[in-house]
Amino acid sequence: MAENILELGMIEHGMDHPEGVAVGPDGKVYAGGEAGQVYRVDLAANTMEEYANTGGFVLGLAHDADGNCYACDIERVAKITPEGEVSTYSDGNSDQTMRVPNYPVFDAAGNLYVSDSGDWGEGNGFIWKITPGGEAAIWDRQACGFTNGMCLGPDGKSLYVVESTPPLISRVPINADGSAGQREVVVELPRNVPDGVAFDAEGNLYISLYNPNIIYRYDLDAKALATLYDDWQQLMLIAPTNIAFGGADMKTLFIANLCGWNIVTAAMDIPGLPVQYPKL
């Protein structure tokens, strides 16, 4: 068994099976619950509040520059203001409604890419593109294997996509005209169930596994996969899902525990790559 090289901690405030976790432009940690809760954690003050409720099941989260939170919920992307007002940002279009919106990613121009997972094992997932203002269209159907967590590539011109079944990470370029380029497989992960991805500032890709409770780091240049933490006993990592970098120096990895009650933290040696907070 690989040696665990991360030091794990925990945000002690209890949460209702958090799948989504994100760091907002205010530096606070945001997470969702399985009964629609939207949590906001102030690390400096060591406080947590449930400041909104979507009425559904909150999955992935993203933010704009004004601190509005965009939450994948049951069959829609909900917009939550910093004051806790909830509205529907998008639920699809007249041709196709959202089925399983799972994870949202903003690019610098304010386009929101949203994975729609589809059915497990059926290869019918896809990715939405929602332009500023909420107009949605299906952007890519190539990354279709239970389309799950995503992140923007370091160059800002590609999406790295978790396809949980078959278990792999793929890359879809964002063409100059905004369309999807040719998908390529980045790394295959046999006998695993990947869920979340995030980059560090040096271009390493971090992958969280819903099963079997592992955090990987993948060196894209060397094509080398390293195990950072393997919690085979489920003492800290209990079905880890989304991951996000934050903290004052961007050297804390926040890990959502879908089958647990807390957000796990990991002290990292390399700062994370900041996500986009566009002005809409």
C-alpha positions as a Python dict, from the first residue, in 0.01 Angstrom:
ca = {
    (1, 'M'): (0, 0, 0),
    (2, 'A'): (129, 347, -90),
    (3, 'E'): (251, 572, 189),
    (4, 'N'): (17, 862, 263),
    (5, 'I'): (209, 1185, 209),
    (6, 'L'): (-67, 1435, 285),
    (7, 'E'): (-153, 1570, 627),
    (8, 'L'): (-531, 1570, 651),
    (9, 'G'): (-745, 1788, 875),
    (10, 'M'): (-1114, 1862, 891),
    (11, 'I'): (-1353, 2154, 900),
    (12, 'E'): (-1530, 2061, 1219),
    (13, 'H'): (-1868, 2213, 1133),
    (14, 'G'): (-2107, 1932, 1042),
    (15, 'M'): (-2267, 1926, 697),
    (16, 'D'): (-2535, 1708, 540),
    (17, 'H'): (-2337, 1479, 310),
    (18, 'P'): (-2153, 1746, 111),
    (19, 'E'): (-2074, 1663, -251),
    (20, 'G'): (-1988, 2009, -377),
    (21, 'V'): (-1713, 2232, -239),
    (22, 'A'): (-1579, 2559, -378),
    (23, 'V'): (-1385, 2863, -263),
    (24, 'G'): (-1553, 3194, -341),
    (25, 'P'): (-1390, 3525, -437),
    (26, 'D'): (-1430, 3626, -72),
    (27, 'G'): (-1196, 3341, 31),
    (28, 'K'): (-1474, 3158, 214),
    (29, 'V'): (-1546, 2790, 162),
    (30, 'Y'): (-1883, 2695, 16),
    (31, 'A'): (-2045, 2353, 22),
    (32, 'G'): (-2383, 2195, -43),
    (33, 'G'): (-2604, 1942, 132),
    (34, 'E'): (-2828, 1661, 14),
    (35, 'A'): (-3142, 1847, 126),
    (36, 'G'): (-3064, 2167, -65),
    (37, 'Q'): (-2846, 2335, 196),
    (38, 'V'): (-2586, 2586, 83),
    (39, 'Y'): (-2317, 2637, 346),
    (40, 'R'): (-2066, 2921, 382),
    (41, 'V'): (-1762, 2872, 605),
    (42, 'D'): (-1547, 3160, 729),
    (43, 'L'): (-1216, 2993, 810),
    (44, 'A'): (-1070, 3298, 985),
    (45, 'A'): (-1366, 3333, 1221),
    (46, 'N'): (-1423, 2955, 1244),
    (47, 'T'): (-1793, 2996, 1172),
    (48, 'M'): (-2039, 2830, 936),
    (49, 'E'): (-2383, 2934, 822),
    (50, 'E'): (-2649, 2773, 607),
    (51, 'Y'): (-2728, 3090, 416),
    (52, 'A'): (-2956, 2944, 148),
    (53, 'N'): (-3154, 2636, 48),
    (54, 'T'): (-3229, 2535, -310),
    (55, 'G'): (-3494, 2279, -216),
    (56, 'G'): (-3310, 2005, -405),
    (57, 'F'): (-2976, 1822, -378),
    (58, 'V'): (-2672, 2046, -421),
    (59, 'L'): (-2384, 1906, -628),
    (60, 'G'): (-2103, 2115, -781),
    (61, 'L'): (-2056, 2488, -716),
    (62, 'A'): (-1893, 2787, -891),
    (63, 'H'): (-1886, 3165, -831),
    (64, 'D'): (-1881, 3487, -1027),
    (65, 'A'): (-1690, 3803, -935),
    (66, 'D'): (-1984, 3944, -737),
    (67, 'G'): (-1995, 3642, -510),
    (68, 'N'): (-2304, 3484, -660),
    (69, 'C'): (-2293, 3107, -625),
    (70, 'Y'): (-2402, 2879, -909),
    (71, 'A'): (-2510, 2539, -780),
    (72, 'C'): (-2592, 2227, -975),
    (73, 'D'): (-2924, 2118, -830),
    (74, 'I'): (-3203, 1883, -933),
    (75, 'E'): (-3250, 1941, -1309),
    (76, 'R'): (-3119, 2299, -1300),
    (77, 'V'): (-2836, 2534, -1216),
    (78, 'A'): (-2946, 2758, -930),
    (79, 'K'): (-2807, 3107, -874),
    (80, 'I'): (-2766, 3209, -509),
    (81, 'T'): (-2685, 3567, -420),
    (82, 'P'): (-2453, 3647, -126),
    (83, 'E'): (-2770, 3736, 67),
    (84, 'G'): (-2914, 3389, 6),
    (85, 'E'): (-3174, 3462, -263),
    (86, 'V'): (-3223, 3159, -488),
    (87, 'S'): (-3332, 3164, -854),
    (88, 'T'): (-3291, 2941, -1158),
    (89, 'Y'): (-2998, 3044, -1377),
    (90, 'S'): (-3064, 2773, -1634),
    (91, 'D'): (-3256, 2447, -1665),
    (92, 'G'): (-3163, 2380, -2028),
    (93, 'N'): (-3342, 2501, -2340),
    (94, 'S'): (-3657, 2436, -2541),
    (95, 'D'): (-3498, 2133, -2710),
    (96, 'Q'): (-3342, 1967, -2405),
    (97, 'T'): (-3390, 2012, -2032),
    (98, 'M'): (-3113, 1940, -1785),
    (99, 'R'): (-3118, 1584, -1652),
    (100, 'V'): (-2834, 1544, -1402),
    (101, 'P'): (-2642, 1873, -1386),
    (102, 'N'): (-2337, 1778, -1187),
    (103, 'Y'): (-2052, 2030, -1196),
    (104, 'P'): (-2011, 2392, -1322),
    (105, 'V'): (-1694, 2566, -1446),
    (106, 'F'): (-1661, 2930, -1552),
    (107, 'D'): (-1417, 3050, -1817),
    (108, 'A'): (-1275, 3404, -1821),
    (109, 'A'): (-1550, 3527, -2056),
    (110, 'G'): (-1826, 3421, -1820),
    (111, 'N'): (-1937, 3110, -2007),
    (112, 'L'): (-2049, 2842, -1764),
    (113, 'Y'): (-1976, 2482, -1865),
    (114, 'V'): (-2195, 2229, -1686),
    (115, 'S'): (-2155, 1853, -1692),
    (116, 'D'): (-2480, 1657, -1729),
    (117, 'S'): (-2402, 1306, -1615),
    (118, 'G'): (-2675, 1100, -1780),
    (119, 'D'): (-2725, 738, -1674),
    (120, 'W'): (-2457, 528, -1507),
    (121, 'G'): (-2284, 306, -1760),
    (122, 'E'): (-2495, 422, -2055),
    (123, 'G'): (-2252, 672, -2210),
    (124, 'N'): (-2518, 939, -2255),
    (125, 'G'): (-2368, 1227, -2058),
    (126, 'F'): (-2274, 1560, -2213),
    (127, 'I'): (-2161, 1917, -2137),
    (128, 'W'): (-2374, 2231, -2149),
    (129, 'K'): (-2241, 2577, -2229),
    (130, 'I'): (-2439, 2860, -2071),
    (131, 'T'): (-2347, 3204, -2202),
    (132, 'P'): (-2361, 3508, -1970),
    (133, 'G'): (-2727, 3573, -1901),
    (134, 'G'): (-2835, 3209, -1896),
    (135, 'E'): (-2877, 3095, -2259),
    (136, 'A'): (-2787, 2725, -2270),
    (137, 'A'): (-2689, 2488, -2548),
    (138, 'I'): (-2529, 2144, -2554),
    (139, 'W'): (-2159, 2206, -2615),
    (140, 'D'): (-2002, 1859, -2622),
    (141, 'R'): (-2126, 1499, -2638),
    (142, 'Q'): (-1784, 1332, -2673),
    (143, 'A'): (-1706, 1324, -2298),
    (144, 'C'): (-2011, 1112, -2230),
    (145, 'G'): (-1908, 851, -1971),
    (146, 'F'): (-2115, 968, -1672),
    (147, 'T'): (-1977, 1320, -1715),
    (148, 'N'): (-1881, 1438, -1368),
    (149, 'G'): (-1630, 1683, -1216),
    (150, 'M'): (-1446, 1928, -1441),
    (151, 'C'): (-1188, 2204, -1430),
    (152, 'L'): (-1045, 2458, -1670),
    (153, 'G'): (-699, 2372, -1800),
    (154, 'P'): (-401, 2592, -1705),
    (155, 'D'): (-407, 2759, -2047),
    (156, 'G'): (-775, 2851, -2005),
    (157, 'K'): (-845, 2693, -2343),
    (158, 'S'): (-957, 2344, -2250),
    (159, 'L'): (-1177, 2153, -2009),
    (160, 'Y'): (-1050, 1854, -1814),
    (161, 'V'): (-1342, 1621, -1757),
    (162, 'V'): (-1402, 1330, -1523),
    (163, 'E'): (-1578, 1042, -1694),
    (164, 'S'): (-1662, 816, -1403),
    (165, 'T'): (-1754, 518, -1621),
    (166, 'P'): (-1543, 421, -1802),
    (167, 'P'): (-1309, 554, -1537),
    (168, 'L'): (-1088, 814, -1701),
    (169, 'I'): (-1004, 1182, -1731),
    (170, 'S'): (-1046, 1342, -2073),
    (171, 'R'): (-959, 1680, -2220),
    (172, 'V'): (-1185, 1878, -2452),
    (173, 'P'): (-1026, 2185, -2619),
    (174, 'I'): (-1219, 2512, -2634),
    (175, 'N'): (-1173, 2627, -2992),
    (176, 'A'): (-1116, 2992, -3084),
    (177, 'D'): (-1476, 3015, -3205),
    (178, 'G'): (-1602, 2875, -2874),
    (179, 'S'): (-1691, 2531, -3003),
    (180, 'A'): (-1565, 2203, -2859),
    (181, 'G'): (-1250, 2052, -3009),
    (182, 'Q'): (-1154, 1688, -3042),
    (183, 'R'): (-1168, 1503, -2710),
    (184, 'E'): (-858, 1314, -2598),
    (185, 'V'): (-804, 1074, -2309),
    (186, 'V'): (-561, 1211, -2049),
    (187, 'V'): (-537, 915, -1812),
    (188, 'E'): (-734, 595, -1761),
    (189, 'L'): (-815, 487, -1406),
    (190, 'P'): (-924, 122, -1415),
    (191, 'R'): (-1119, -16, -1119),
    (192, 'N'): (-1166, 334, -974),
    (193, 'V'): (-1455, 581, -964),
    (194, 'P'): (-1308, 930, -1015),
    (195, 'D'): (-1522, 1231, -924),
    (196, 'G'): (-1334, 1562, -883),
    (197, 'V'): (-1039, 1736, -1048),
    (198, 'A'): (-832, 2050, -987),
    (199, 'F'): (-497, 2187, -1106),
    (200, 'D'): (-210, 2329, -906),
    (201, 'A'): (0, 2627, -1017),
    (202, 'E'): (265, 2398, -1169),
    (203, 'G'): (19, 2216, -1394),
    (204, 'N'): (-27, 1898, -1193),
    (205, 'L'): (-378, 1752, -1196),
    (206, 'Y'): (-538, 1634, -871),
    (207, 'I'): (-805, 1365, -888),
    (208, 'S'): (-1039, 1259, -608),
    (209, 'L'): (-1188, 910, -613),
    (210, 'Y'): (-1538, 851, -481),
    (211, 'N'): (-1424, 493, -458),
    (212, 'P'): (-1179, 371, -323),
    (213, 'N'): (-1118, 692, -118),
    (214, 'I'): (-794, 805, -283),
    (215, 'I'): (-643, 1140, -381),
    (216, 'Y'): (-413, 1118, -684),
    (217, 'R'): (-174, 1370, -839),
    (218, 'Y'): (-111, 1328, -1210),
    (219, 'D'): (197, 1475, -1377),
    (220, 'L'): (80, 1547, -1732),
    (221, 'D'): (434, 1583, -1871),
    (222, 'A'): (570, 1262, -1722),
    (223, 'K'): (233, 1084, -1751),
    (224, 'A'): (288, 966, -1394),
    (225, 'L'): (15, 901, -1140),
    (226, 'A'): (108, 935, -771),
    (227, 'T'): (-105, 837, -474),
    (228, 'L'): (-112, 1118, -219),
    (229, 'Y'): (-358, 962, 22),
    (230, 'D'): (-522, 620, 28),
    (231, 'D'): (-780, 602, 306),
    (232, 'W'): (-872, 237, 269),
    (233, 'Q'): (-1015, 237, 623),
    (234, 'Q'): (-1236, 542, 556),
    (235, 'L'): (-1111, 718, 866),
    (236, 'M'): (-1109, 1064, 704),
    (237, 'L'): (-1202, 1028, 338),
    (238, 'I'): (-1552, 886, 305),
    (239, 'A'): (-1639, 884, -66),
    (240, 'P'): (-1452, 1205, -158),
    (241, 'T'): (-1614, 1396, -442),
    (242, 'N'): (-1538, 1756, -544),
    (243, 'I'): (-1206, 1924, -458),
    (244, 'A'): (-1096, 2289, -454),
    (245, 'F'): (-785, 2485, -362),
    (246, 'G'): (-802, 2780, -124),
    (247, 'G'): (-663, 2935, 191),
    (248, 'A'): (-455, 3251, 222),
    (249, 'D'): (-168, 3099, 22),
    (250, 'M'): (-381, 2866, -195),
    (251, 'K'): (-203, 2572, -34),
    (252, 'T'): (-506, 2406, 121),
    (253, 'L'): (-699, 2143, -71),
    (254, 'F'): (-1062, 2118, 38),
    (255, 'I'): (-1222, 1778, -19),
    (256, 'A'): (-1597, 1711, -3),
    (257, 'N'): (-1705, 1388, 166),
    (258, 'L'): (-2035, 1279, 12),
    (259, 'C'): (-2087, 987, 249),
    (260, 'G'): (-1961, 1181, 551),
    (261, 'W'): (-2051, 1496, 738),
    (262, 'N'): (-1750, 1722, 691),
    (263, 'I'): (-1513, 1887, 450),
    (264, 'V'): (-1162, 1742, 475),
    (265, 'T'): (-855, 1964, 435),
    (266, 'A'): (-508, 1875, 311),
    (267, 'A'): (-196, 2090, 345),
    (268, 'M'): (-28, 2103, 4),
    (269, 'D'): (329, 2182, -97),
    (270, 'I'): (226, 2355, -422),
    (271, 'P'): (-40, 2627, -441),
    (272, 'G'): (-352, 2565, -643),
    (273, 'L'): (-435, 2723, -976),
    (274, 'P'): (-695, 2997, -913),
    (275, 'V'): (-1033, 2941, -1074),
    (276, 'Q'): (-1210, 3207, -1282),
    (277, 'Y'): (-1451, 3451, -1114),
    (278, 'P'): (-1593, 3635, -1417),
    (279, 'K'): (-1780, 3962, -1403),
    (280, 'L'): (-2122, 3890, -1553),
}
